[in-house]
Amino acid sequence: MSDALEVTEEVSIPRDELFLRASRSGGAGGQHVNTSSTRIELLWHIAATRALPGAVRDGVLNRLRKRTNADGYIRIVSSEHRSQLRNREAAEERLVKLVRSALTVPRARRKTAPTRASKVARLESKKRRSEIKKRRSRDDFDG
C-alpha cells in the first residue's frame, strides 16, 4: 500500500492523517462476528488536512459540512465485509469518492427570462380561470 490515498491527480490524502478504529460488527453472523473486530471506522480531520490548499479545503468543508462532526472530522463506517482489510479498503474507497465529488465545483446557474410563448400561456391560463370565476358570480342567478 502507498502512503497516500489518491483522490485526483492533484490531490492525495496522506495515510497518516487517517485514523482507523476496528470494532466488532453488529447483527447476525454467528461465532465469527462475535469474536473478530472486522468493522472499520475511518476518521479524517478535514479541517486540519495538509492534502488540500486553503481555498480548496474551505470549499470542500462547506460542501461536506453535513458529513462532518463538530470537531471537523469526516467519519465513514464499513462493516459489509467479513474481513477487516476489505472493510478498510471499502471505507477508504468511499472517502475518496466523497472527497472527489466535493472537489467538483457545481456550475453556476445562469438566469434566463421566460419565453414569449410561456408568458402568453400563463396569461391565457389566468384569463380562463378568471372567466370560470366570473361565471360563478351571483349576477348570473336572477332567482
C-alpha atoms as an extended CHARMM CRD file, in Angstrom:
* protein
*
       143  EXT
         1         1  MET       CA              0.0000000000        0.0000000000        0.0000000000  PROA      1               0.0000000000
         2         2  SER       CA              1.1570000000        3.5030000000       -0.7520000000  PROA      2               0.0000000000
         3         3  ASP       CA              1.4920000000        6.1770000000        1.8920000000  PROA      3               0.0000000000
         4         4  ALA       CA             -1.3440000000        8.2900000000        0.4010000000  PROA      4               0.0000000000
         5         5  LEU       CA             -4.8860000000        7.8220000000       -0.8980000000  PROA      5               0.0000000000
         6         6  GLU       CA             -5.0730000000        9.2350000000       -4.4000000000  PROA      6               0.0000000000
         7         7  VAL       CA             -8.2520000000       11.2670000000       -4.8760000000  PROA      7               0.0000000000
         8         8  THR       CA             -7.3400000000       13.0410000000       -8.1170000000  PROA      8               0.0000000000
         9         9  GLU       CA             -4.0740000000       13.6160000000       -9.9620000000  PROA      9               0.0000000000
        10        10  GLU       CA             -3.5050000000       16.7750000000       -7.9050000000  PROA      10              0.0000000000
        11        11  VAL       CA             -4.9600000000       15.7000000000       -4.5460000000  PROA      11              0.0000000000
        12        12  SER       CA             -3.9530000000       12.7700000000       -2.3790000000  PROA      12              0.0000000000
        13        13  ILE       CA             -4.6850000000       12.2290000000        1.3040000000  PROA      13              0.0000000000
        14        14  PRO       CA             -1.6730000000       11.1740000000        3.4170000000  PROA      14              0.0000000000
        15        15  ARG       CA             -2.4730000000        7.9580000000        5.2830000000  PROA      15              0.0000000000
        16        16  ASP       CA             -1.0010000000        9.3680000000        8.4860000000  PROA      16              0.0000000000
        17        17  GLU       CA             -3.9700000000       11.7900000000        8.5560000000  PROA      17              0.0000000000
        18        18  LEU       CA             -6.4330000000        8.8820000000        8.6020000000  PROA      18              0.0000000000
        19        19  PHE       CA             -7.4730000000        7.4200000000       11.9360000000  PROA      19              0.0000000000
        20        20  LEU       CA             -8.7330000000        3.8300000000       11.7800000000  PROA      20              0.0000000000
        21        21  ARG       CA            -10.6170000000        2.0940000000       14.5560000000  PROA      21              0.0000000000
        22        22  ALA       CA            -11.7070000000       -1.5580000000       14.4370000000  PROA      22              0.0000000000
        23        23  SER       CA            -14.6270000000       -2.9530000000       16.3990000000  PROA      23              0.0000000000
        24        24  ARG       CA            -16.9860000000       -5.8890000000       16.3080000000  PROA      24              0.0000000000
        25        25  SER       CA            -19.7050000000       -5.7930000000       13.6940000000  PROA      25              0.0000000000
        26        26  GLY       CA            -23.2860000000       -5.9680000000       14.8550000000  PROA      26              0.0000000000
        27        27  GLY       CA            -26.0860000000       -8.1480000000       13.5990000000  PROA      27              0.0000000000
        28        28  ALA       CA            -26.2540000000      -11.7840000000       12.5630000000  PROA      28              0.0000000000
        29        29  GLY       CA            -23.1740000000      -13.7680000000       11.6330000000  PROA      29              0.0000000000
        30        30  GLY       CA            -22.6880000000      -16.4950000000       14.2080000000  PROA      30              0.0000000000
        31        31  GLN       CA            -19.4470000000      -17.2060000000       16.0110000000  PROA      31              0.0000000000
        32        32  HSD       CA            -17.2290000000      -15.3430000000       13.5550000000  PROA      32              0.0000000000
        33        33  VAL       CA            -18.9060000000      -11.9740000000       14.1230000000  PROA      33              0.0000000000
        34        34  ASN       CA            -18.7920000000      -12.4230000000       17.8980000000  PROA      34              0.0000000000
        35        35  THR       CA            -15.0350000000      -12.9280000000       18.0250000000  PROA      35              0.0000000000
        36        36  SER       CA            -13.4660000000      -10.7670000000       15.3350000000  PROA      36              0.0000000000
        37        37  SER       CA            -13.2220000000       -6.9900000000       15.0420000000  PROA      37              0.0000000000
        38        38  THR       CA            -13.9340000000       -6.5170000000       11.3580000000  PROA      38              0.0000000000
        39        39  ARG       CA            -15.9980000000       -3.3220000000       11.4320000000  PROA      39              0.0000000000
        40        40  ILE       CA            -13.8580000000       -0.3250000000       10.4500000000  PROA      40              0.0000000000
        41        41  GLU       CA            -14.4570000000        3.2890000000       11.3850000000  PROA      41              0.0000000000
        42        42  LEU       CA            -12.3620000000        5.7440000000        9.3700000000  PROA      42              0.0000000000
        43        43  LEU       CA            -11.9150000000        9.3220000000       10.5930000000  PROA      43              0.0000000000
        44        44  TRP       CA            -10.2940000000       12.1430000000        8.6330000000  PROA      44              0.0000000000
        45        45  HSD       CA             -9.7800000000       15.6030000000       10.1100000000  PROA      45              0.0000000000
        46        46  ILE       CA            -10.6220000000       17.5990000000        7.0330000000  PROA      46              0.0000000000
        47        47  ALA       CA            -10.3500000000       20.9510000000        8.8150000000  PROA      47              0.0000000000
        48        48  ALA       CA             -6.6460000000       20.3610000000        9.5820000000  PROA      48              0.0000000000
        49        49  THR       CA             -5.5730000000       18.4220000000        6.4860000000  PROA      49              0.0000000000
        50        50  ARG       CA             -2.4910000000       19.3330000000        4.5110000000  PROA      50              0.0000000000
        51        51  ALA       CA             -3.7830000000       17.4570000000        1.4560000000  PROA      51              0.0000000000
        52        52  LEU       CA             -5.8840000000       20.3980000000        0.2710000000  PROA      52              0.0000000000
        53        53  PRO       CA             -4.8230000000       24.0260000000       -0.3060000000  PROA      53              0.0000000000
        54        54  GLY       CA             -6.6240000000       26.6070000000        1.8620000000  PROA      54              0.0000000000
        55        55  ALA       CA             -9.2860000000       27.8540000000       -0.5720000000  PROA      55              0.0000000000
        56        56  VAL       CA             -9.9970000000       24.3440000000       -1.8840000000  PROA      56              0.0000000000
        57        57  ARG       CA            -10.2300000000       22.9990000000        1.6780000000  PROA      57              0.0000000000
        58        58  ASP       CA            -12.7590000000       25.6870000000        2.6050000000  PROA      58              0.0000000000
        59        59  GLY       CA            -14.9080000000       24.8080000000       -0.4140000000  PROA      59              0.0000000000
        60        60  VAL       CA            -14.7550000000       21.0840000000        0.3420000000  PROA      60              0.0000000000
        61        61  LEU       CA            -15.5170000000       21.7460000000        4.0250000000  PROA      61              0.0000000000
        62        62  ASN       CA            -18.5110000000       23.8190000000        3.0010000000  PROA      62              0.0000000000
        63        63  ARG       CA            -19.8470000000       21.1490000000        0.6280000000  PROA      63              0.0000000000
        64        64  LEU       CA            -19.2860000000       18.3650000000        3.1940000000  PROA      64              0.0000000000
        65        65  ARG       CA            -20.4580000000       20.2980000000        6.2630000000  PROA      65              0.0000000000
        66        66  LYS       CA            -23.3730000000       17.8870000000        6.7940000000  PROA      66              0.0000000000
        67        67  ARG       CA            -20.9530000000       14.9470000000        6.8370000000  PROA      67              0.0000000000
        68        68  THR       CA            -18.5150000000       16.4370000000        9.3680000000  PROA      68              0.0000000000
        69        69  ASN       CA            -18.8720000000       16.4140000000       13.1290000000  PROA      69              0.0000000000
        70        70  ALA       CA            -18.3720000000       19.3970000000       15.4380000000  PROA      70              0.0000000000
        71        71  ASP       CA            -14.5920000000       18.8150000000       15.5510000000  PROA      71              0.0000000000
        72        72  GLY       CA            -14.2540000000       18.8530000000       11.7390000000  PROA      72              0.0000000000
        73        73  TYR       CA            -13.8760000000       15.0870000000       11.2270000000  PROA      73              0.0000000000
        74        74  ILE       CA            -15.4440000000       13.0660000000        8.4470000000  PROA      74              0.0000000000
        75        75  ARG       CA            -16.4870000000        9.6300000000        9.7440000000  PROA      75              0.0000000000
        76        76  ILE       CA            -17.0170000000        6.6430000000        7.4670000000  PROA      76              0.0000000000
        77        77  VAL       CA            -18.0210000000        3.2200000000        8.7930000000  PROA      77              0.0000000000
        78        78  SER       CA            -17.7410000000       -0.0210000000        6.8650000000  PROA      78              0.0000000000
        79        79  SER       CA            -18.9130000000       -3.3980000000        8.1010000000  PROA      79              0.0000000000
        80        80  GLU       CA            -20.3110000000       -5.0770000000        4.9940000000  PROA      80              0.0000000000
        81        81  HSD       CA            -17.3730000000       -7.4900000000        4.5450000000  PROA      81              0.0000000000
        82        82  ARG       CA            -16.1660000000      -10.2870000000        6.8180000000  PROA      82              0.0000000000
        83        83  SER       CA            -12.5570000000       -9.1600000000        6.5430000000  PROA      83              0.0000000000
        84        84  GLN       CA            -11.0700000000       -6.1410000000        8.3030000000  PROA      84              0.0000000000
        85        85  LEU       CA             -8.8250000000       -5.4450000000        5.3040000000  PROA      85              0.0000000000
        86        86  ARG       CA            -11.7430000000       -5.4030000000        2.8470000000  PROA      86              0.0000000000
        87        87  ASN       CA            -13.7550000000       -3.1490000000        5.1630000000  PROA      87              0.0000000000
        88        88  ARG       CA            -10.7960000000       -0.7570000000        5.3900000000  PROA      88              0.0000000000
        89        89  GLU       CA            -10.4810000000       -0.7160000000        1.6010000000  PROA      89              0.0000000000
        90        90  ALA       CA            -14.2260000000       -0.0980000000        1.2560000000  PROA      90              0.0000000000
        91        91  ALA       CA            -14.1130000000        2.7810000000        3.7620000000  PROA      91              0.0000000000
        92        92  GLU       CA            -11.1150000000        4.3520000000        2.0070000000  PROA      92              0.0000000000
        93        93  GLU       CA            -12.8470000000        3.9810000000       -1.3630000000  PROA      93              0.0000000000
        94        94  ARG       CA            -15.9740000000        5.7060000000       -0.0080000000  PROA      94              0.0000000000
        95        95  LEU       CA            -13.8360000000        8.5420000000        1.4010000000  PROA      95              0.0000000000
        96        96  VAL       CA            -12.1180000000        9.0150000000       -1.9720000000  PROA      96              0.0000000000
        97        97  LYS       CA            -15.4940000000        9.1400000000       -3.7860000000  PROA      97              0.0000000000
        98        98  LEU       CA            -16.8700000000       11.5950000000       -1.2360000000  PROA      98              0.0000000000
        99        99  VAL       CA            -13.8940000000       13.9580000000       -1.4800000000  PROA      99              0.0000000000
       100       100  ARG       CA            -13.7570000000       13.6490000000       -5.2760000000  PROA      100             0.0000000000
       101       101  SER       CA            -17.4230000000       14.6430000000       -5.5520000000  PROA      101             0.0000000000
       102       102  ALA       CA            -16.8400000000       17.5650000000       -3.1530000000  PROA      102             0.0000000000
       103       103  LEU       CA            -13.8900000000       18.7860000000       -5.2280000000  PROA      103             0.0000000000
       104       104  THR       CA            -16.0490000000       19.2930000000       -8.3190000000  PROA      104             0.0000000000
       105       105  VAL       CA            -17.4710000000       22.8010000000       -8.1550000000  PROA      105             0.0000000000
       106       106  PRO       CA            -21.0850000000       22.9560000000       -9.3620000000  PROA      106             0.0000000000
       107       107  ARG       CA            -21.6550000000       25.2280000000      -12.3300000000  PROA      107             0.0000000000
       108       108  ALA       CA            -23.3740000000       28.4980000000      -11.5200000000  PROA      108             0.0000000000
       109       109  ARG       CA            -26.9530000000       28.7330000000      -12.7320000000  PROA      109             0.0000000000
       110       110  ARG       CA            -27.4360000000       31.2620000000      -15.4800000000  PROA      110             0.0000000000
       111       111  LYS       CA            -30.6230000000       33.2870000000      -15.1420000000  PROA      111             0.0000000000
       112       112  THR       CA            -32.9420000000       33.1310000000      -18.1290000000  PROA      112             0.0000000000
       113       113  ALA       CA            -36.0010000000       35.1990000000      -18.9850000000  PROA      113             0.0000000000
       114       114  PRO       CA            -39.3080000000       33.4390000000      -19.6450000000  PROA      114             0.0000000000
       115       115  THR       CA            -40.0690000000       32.8900000000      -23.3380000000  PROA      115             0.0000000000
       116       116  ARG       CA            -42.8270000000       34.8160000000      -25.0960000000  PROA      116             0.0000000000
       117       117  ALA       CA            -44.8180000000       31.5970000000      -25.5160000000  PROA      117             0.0000000000
       118       118  SER       CA            -44.6570000000       30.8450000000      -21.7870000000  PROA      118             0.0000000000
       119       119  LYS       CA            -45.8190000000       34.3970000000      -20.9610000000  PROA      119             0.0000000000
       120       120  VAL       CA            -48.7480000000       34.0890000000      -23.3820000000  PROA      120             0.0000000000
       121       121  ALA       CA            -49.6580000000       30.6450000000      -21.9930000000  PROA      121             0.0000000000
       122       122  ARG       CA            -49.5940000000       31.9890000000      -18.4190000000  PROA      122             0.0000000000
       123       123  LEU       CA            -51.8170000000       34.9520000000      -19.2950000000  PROA      123             0.0000000000
       124       124  GLU       CA            -54.2600000000       32.7100000000      -21.2240000000  PROA      124             0.0000000000
       125       125  SER       CA            -54.4970000000       30.4000000000      -18.2380000000  PROA      125             0.0000000000
       126       126  LYS       CA            -55.2110000000       33.3890000000      -15.9590000000  PROA      126             0.0000000000
       127       127  LYS       CA            -57.9300000000       34.5950000000      -18.3630000000  PROA      127             0.0000000000
       128       128  ARG       CA            -59.5620000000       31.1530000000      -18.4400000000  PROA      128             0.0000000000
       129       129  ARG       CA            -59.5410000000       30.9580000000      -14.6570000000  PROA      129             0.0000000000
       130       130  SER       CA            -60.9410000000       34.4730000000      -14.4230000000  PROA      130             0.0000000000
       131       131  GLU       CA            -63.7980000000       33.5580000000      -16.7870000000  PROA      131             0.0000000000
       132       132  ILE       CA            -64.6300000000       30.4720000000      -14.7240000000  PROA      132             0.0000000000
       133       133  LYS       CA            -64.8240000000       32.5730000000      -11.5730000000  PROA      133             0.0000000000
       134       134  LYS       CA            -66.8850000000       35.3220000000      -13.2740000000  PROA      134             0.0000000000
       135       135  ARG       CA            -69.4610000000       32.7290000000      -14.3640000000  PROA      135             0.0000000000
       136       136  ARG       CA            -69.8710000000       31.7220000000      -10.7090000000  PROA      136             0.0000000000
       137       137  SER       CA            -70.8200000000       35.2240000000       -9.6050000000  PROA      137             0.0000000000
       138       138  ARG       CA            -74.2740000000       35.9530000000       -8.1320000000  PROA      138             0.0000000000
       139       139  ASP       CA            -75.2470000000       38.2830000000      -11.0170000000  PROA      139             0.0000000000
       140       140  ASP       CA            -75.9490000000       35.2790000000      -13.2730000000  PROA      140             0.0000000000
       141       141  PHE       CA            -78.5520000000       33.9730000000      -10.8280000000  PROA      141             0.0000000000
       142       142  ASP       CA            -81.6610000000       36.1180000000      -11.1660000000  PROA      142             0.0000000000
       143       143  GLY       CA            -83.5030000000       33.8910000000       -8.7620000000  PROA      143             0.0000000000
